[in-house]
Amino acid sequence: MAVTIVLLILWTGFAGSHLALSSRAVRGALIARLGEGAFRLFYSLLALAFFVPLVWTYFTNKHAGPWLWTLPRSAWLIGLVSAGMAIAFVLLAAGMARPSPASISPGAPTPSGAQRITRHPVFMAFAIFGLLHLLPNGSTADIVFFGGFVVFALVGGWHQDQRVLAGGNPDVRAFLAATPFLPFTGSTTLQGLKELPPAVVVVGLALTALVRYFHAAWFGG
């Protein structure tokens, strides 16, 4: 149980610092004092200060604490997780290639591709990753570690929306109105799938195959 508490503290520190530093008031004040480059460096170093020990603590104490559920690692479960991870990697690649206008480094305010599937492709990629890995990992430490990705992605996406809405930019407001928060829940999902650049799909599928092949060696199981 001690490991679970440590993981919860580290997730709280990571998420709390991330949300606080990306808020309009704090971010603006720090940029005015430090400059854009120094702020980004500080932002990154603080995130790593929480995230690195979070990952290290989990992987040195995998499956710690009581198990709340167990699912056999059958072929269908592995197939389901792999298929879901392909979606997550494609969303991740798409989000990195075309940032949202609501992100720290804003992109164009016209929805296209993955943004028609969800306006937060990167956040939702991590949410899908977390949800999928909760299926075969049911100890309390597993739940806090992988569940943290889901909670952080949902809260982070909501916080990002509120931050840009407070800015009052009509183009960004129109972007939010035209795009769904949760993936595959909007009316333009099919159009978004058609608009996905082939290179993004190839990168996502290649990453899925690479991680699946080396998963046991890199992460175990």
LINDAVEN-V355962 format. One record per residue. N is the residue number from 1. RES is the residue in three letters. SS is DSSP state (~ for helix, > for strand, _ for the rest). OMEGA is omega in whole degrees, 0 to 359 (999 if undefined). D_CENTER is the distance of its C-alpha to the mean C-alpha in Angstrom with 2 decimals. Layout:
# LINDAVEN-V355962
n;res;ss;omega;d_center
N;RES;SS;OMEGA;D_CENTER
N;RES;SS;OMEGA;D_CENTER
This chain:
# LINDAVEN-V355962
n;res;ss;omega;d_center
1;MET;_;179;25.80
2;ALA;~;179;25.82
3;VAL;~;180;22.88
4;THR;~;180;20.86
5;ILE;~;178;21.89
6;VAL;~;179;20.99
7;LEU;~;179;17.42
8;LEU;~;178;17.25
9;ILE;~;181;18.80
10;LEU;~;177;16.48
11;TRP;~;179;13.32
12;THR;~;178;15.37
13;GLY;~;180;16.37
14;PHE;~;183;13.03
15;ALA;~;181;11.62
16;GLY;~;179;15.14
17;SER;~;180;15.82
18;HIS;~;182;12.69
19;LEU;~;181;13.60
20;ALA;~;183;17.26
21;LEU;~;180;17.28
22;SER;~;176;15.46
23;SER;_;186;17.96
24;ARG;~;185;20.74
25;ALA;~;183;23.56
26;VAL;~;181;22.30
27;ARG;~;180;20.73
28;GLY;~;181;23.95
29;ALA;~;181;26.21
30;LEU;~;178;24.68
31;ILE;~;178;24.71
32;ALA;~;182;28.30
33;ARG;~;188;29.22
34;LEU;~;189;27.41
35;GLY;_;184;26.77
36;GLU;~;183;23.63
37;GLY;~;180;23.51
38;ALA;~;178;24.19
39;PHE;~;181;21.62
40;ARG;~;178;18.82
41;LEU;~;179;20.23
42;PHE;~;179;20.45
43;TYR;~;181;16.91
44;SER;~;181;15.66
45;LEU;~;179;18.26
46;LEU;~;177;17.54
47;ALA;~;179;13.85
48;LEU;~;181;15.17
49;ALA;~;176;17.94
50;PHE;~;189;15.80
51;PHE;~;180;13.08
52;VAL;~;176;15.81
53;PRO;~;176;18.03
54;LEU;~;180;15.33
55;VAL;~;181;14.78
56;TRP;~;180;18.54
57;THR;~;180;19.59
58;TYR;~;186;17.78
59;PHE;~;172;19.02
60;THR;_;180;22.47
61;ASN;_;183;22.62
62;LYS;_;175;20.92
63;HIS;_;178;21.93
64;ALA;_;177;23.66
65;GLY;_;181;25.06
66;PRO;_;176;26.41
67;TRP;>;178;25.03
68;LEU;_;172;24.35
69;TRP;_;177;24.15
70;THR;_;174;24.79
71;LEU;_;179;24.32
72;PRO;_;181;26.29
73;ARG;_;182;24.45
74;SER;_;181;26.36
75;ALA;~;181;26.17
76;TRP;~;180;24.77
77;LEU;~;178;21.89
78;ILE;~;178;21.05
79;GLY;~;179;21.45
80;LEU;~;180;19.20
81;VAL;~;180;16.33
82;SER;~;179;17.07
83;ALA;~;178;17.25
84;GLY;~;179;13.96
85;MET;~;175;12.33
86;ALA;~;177;14.28
87;ILE;~;181;12.70
88;ALA;~;181;9.11
89;PHE;~;177;10.57
90;VAL;~;177;12.52
91;LEU;~;179;9.87
92;LEU;~;180;8.13
93;ALA;~;180;11.77
94;ALA;~;180;12.74
95;GLY;~;178;10.30
96;MET;~;182;11.46
97;ALA;~;181;14.97
98;ARG;_;182;15.23
99;PRO;_;175;13.37
100;SER;_;174;13.58
101;PRO;_;178;16.65
102;ALA;_;184;14.72
103;SER;_;179;12.70
104;ILE;_;173;14.36
105;SER;_;192;16.01
106;PRO;_;176;16.86
107;GLY;_;182;17.70
108;ALA;_;183;20.37
109;PRO;_;179;20.61
110;THR;_;182;21.74
111;PRO;_;177;19.32
112;SER;_;173;19.34
113;GLY;_;184;17.85
114;ALA;~;180;14.27
115;GLN;~;174;14.48
116;ARG;~;176;17.13
117;ILE;~;173;14.92
118;THR;_;180;12.25
119;ARG;_;178;12.33
120;HIS;_;184;8.58
121;PRO;~;182;7.98
122;VAL;~;178;5.12
123;PHE;~;184;3.28
124;MET;~;173;5.33
125;ALA;~;179;5.12
126;PHE;~;177;3.01
127;ALA;~;178;5.43
128;ILE;~;176;7.99
129;PHE;~;181;7.91
130;GLY;~;181;8.57
131;LEU;~;182;11.09
132;LEU;~;183;12.81
133;HIS;~;173;13.38
134;LEU;~;183;14.85
135;LEU;~;181;17.59
136;PRO;_;185;19.49
137;ASN;_;189;18.60
138;GLY;_;176;20.32
139;SER;>;181;21.56
140;THR;~;177;20.77
141;ALA;~;177;19.09
142;ASP;~;184;16.92
143;ILE;~;179;16.08
144;VAL;~;183;15.17
145;PHE;~;184;13.09
146;PHE;~;177;11.08
147;GLY;~;178;11.42
148;GLY;~;178;10.01
149;PHE;~;181;6.41
150;VAL;~;182;7.47
151;VAL;~;182;9.42
152;PHE;~;181;7.37
153;ALA;~;182;4.90
154;LEU;~;180;8.41
155;VAL;~;180;10.35
156;GLY;~;177;8.53
157;GLY;~;178;8.93
158;TRP;~;180;12.40
159;HIS;~;179;13.28
160;GLN;~;178;12.65
161;ASP;~;181;14.88
162;GLN;~;181;17.46
163;ARG;~;183;17.67
164;VAL;~;176;18.54
165;LEU;~;179;20.76
166;ALA;~;179;22.68
167;GLY;~;175;23.39
168;GLY;_;179;25.44
169;ASN;_;183;24.81
170;PRO;~;179;26.15
171;ASP;~;179;24.36
172;VAL;~;176;20.90
173;ARG;~;178;22.19
174;ALA;~;178;23.30
175;PHE;~;180;19.94
176;LEU;~;181;18.30
177;ALA;~;185;21.30
178;ALA;~;185;21.10
179;THR;_;180;17.49
180;PRO;_;175;15.88
181;PHE;_;180;13.02
182;LEU;_;183;12.30
183;PRO;_;174;12.41
184;PHE;_;179;16.01
185;THR;_;182;17.64
186;GLY;_;182;19.30
187;SER;_;183;22.68
188;THR;_;182;21.64
189;THR;~;182;19.39
190;LEU;~;178;22.26
191;GLN;~;178;22.91
192;GLY;~;178;19.33
193;LEU;~;179;19.64
194;LYS;~;184;22.97
195;GLU;~;180;21.73
196;LEU;_;177;19.07
197;PRO;_;180;20.58
198;PRO;~;181;21.99
199;ALA;~;179;20.75
200;VAL;~;179;17.07
201;VAL;~;180;17.92
202;VAL;~;180;19.93
203;VAL;~;180;17.33
204;GLY;~;180;14.78
205;LEU;~;179;17.65
206;ALA;~;178;18.96
207;LEU;~;178;15.85
208;THR;~;181;15.92
209;ALA;~;181;19.62
210;LEU;~;182;19.39
211;VAL;~;179;17.01
212;ARG;~;183;19.02
213;TYR;~;184;22.23
214;PHE;~;187;21.47
215;HIS;~;182;19.41
216;ALA;~;182;22.49
217;ALA;~;184;23.52
218;TRP;~;189;20.27
219;PHE;_;185;18.83
220;GLY;_;177;21.75
221;GLY;_;999;22.14
